[in-house]
Amino acid sequence: MTNPQGTLHGGITAAIIDDLIGATVYGMGLSNIYTTVNNVIDYFATAREGDLIIAQTTVVKRGKRIINLQCEVFLPAKKRLIAKGYSNMLNIG
C-alpha cells in the first residue's frame, strides 16, 4: 500500500475515503441506492509504513437526490491531517 518512497500511496488514501463515504451512506439505512458522482481529494501530509491512520466521515448536506459528505484522514500520533476528501452521492432509486 506504499509507493516507492515508502509512504502511503495517494490512490490507497483515495480508496479509503471513497469506501468510508460509501459505508457512511449505506449506514444511514436509506431505502434507495446511492452512487458516487465525484470525489475530490486534497493531500496535505504523508503516512509511512507502520503508521496508524484514522479516518472520519461527516455528512455535510443531505438533499433529496444528492448527499454531500467529507472524509478526513489523520495521523493521530502527530495530530496531523493527511488528506481530506469530498464526495457527492446521487440517489439512483
C-alpha positions as CSV (number, residue, x, y, z in Angstrom):
1,M,0.0,0.0,0.0
2,T,3.0,2.3,-0.1
3,N,4.8,3.9,-3.1
4,P,8.5,3.6,-3.8
5,Q,9.3,6.3,-1.3
6,G,7.7,4.2,1.5
7,T,4.7,6.5,2.1
8,L,1.0,5.6,1.8
9,H,0.1,5.7,-1.8
10,G,-2.4,8.5,-2.7
11,G,-4.6,6.0,-4.6
12,I,-4.9,4.0,-1.4
13,T,-5.8,7.1,0.6
14,A,-8.4,7.9,-2.1
15,A,-9.8,4.4,-1.9
16,I,-10.1,4.6,1.9
17,I,-12.0,7.9,1.6
18,D,-14.3,6.6,-1.1
19,D,-15.0,3.3,0.8
20,L,-15.8,5.1,4.1
21,I,-18.0,7.7,2.4
22,G,-20.0,4.9,0.8
23,A,-20.2,3.0,4.0
24,T,-21.5,6.1,5.8
25,V,-24.3,6.5,3.2
26,Y,-25.1,2.7,3.5
27,G,-25.1,3.0,7.3
28,M,-27.7,5.7,7.1
29,G,-30.3,3.0,6.4
30,L,-31.8,4.7,3.4
31,S,-34.2,2.7,1.2
32,N,-32.7,3.9,-2.1
33,I,-29.4,3.1,-3.7
34,Y,-26.7,5.9,-4.0
35,T,-23.7,6.1,-6.3
36,T,-20.7,8.3,-6.3
37,V,-20.9,11.3,-8.6
38,N,-17.5,12.7,-7.9
39,N,-14.5,12.5,-5.5
40,V,-12.3,15.5,-4.8
41,I,-9.3,14.8,-2.6
42,D,-6.7,17.2,-1.2
43,Y,-3.4,15.7,0.2
44,F,-1.6,17.5,3.0
45,A,0.9,15.1,4.5
46,T,2.3,11.6,4.2
47,A,2.0,8.5,6.3
48,R,4.8,5.9,6.4
49,E,4.5,2.1,6.6
50,G,3.5,1.1,10.1
51,D,1.8,4.4,10.9
52,L,-1.7,4.2,12.4
53,I,-4.2,6.3,10.5
54,I,-7.7,7.2,11.4
55,A,-10.5,8.4,9.0
56,Q,-13.7,10.1,10.0
57,T,-16.7,11.0,7.8
58,T,-19.2,13.7,8.1
59,V,-22.5,14.4,6.2
60,V,-22.2,17.9,5.0
61,K,-25.6,18.2,3.4
62,R,-28.4,15.7,2.8
63,G,-30.7,16.7,-0.1
64,K,-33.5,14.8,-1.8
65,R,-31.3,13.5,-4.6
66,I,-27.7,14.2,-3.5
67,I,-25.8,13.7,-0.3
68,N,-22.6,15.7,0.1
69,L,-20.0,14.1,2.5
70,Q,-16.5,14.7,3.6
71,C,-13.8,12.4,5.0
72,E,-10.7,13.4,6.8
73,V,-7.7,11.0,7.2
74,F,-5.4,11.7,10.2
75,L,-2.1,10.6,11.7
76,P,-3.3,10.7,15.4
77,A,0.2,10.3,16.8
78,K,1.3,13.5,15.1
79,K,-2.1,15.2,15.2
80,R,-1.7,15.8,11.5
81,L,-4.3,15.8,8.7
82,I,-3.1,13.6,5.9
83,A,-5.9,14.1,3.4
84,K,-9.5,15.5,3.1
85,G,-11.9,14.3,0.5
86,Y,-15.4,15.4,-0.6
87,S,-17.9,13.4,-2.4
88,N,-21.4,13.8,-3.8
89,M,-23.6,10.7,-3.7
90,L,-26.6,10.5,-6.1
91,N,-29.9,8.7,-5.3
92,I,-30.4,6.4,-8.3
93,G,-33.5,4.7,-6.9
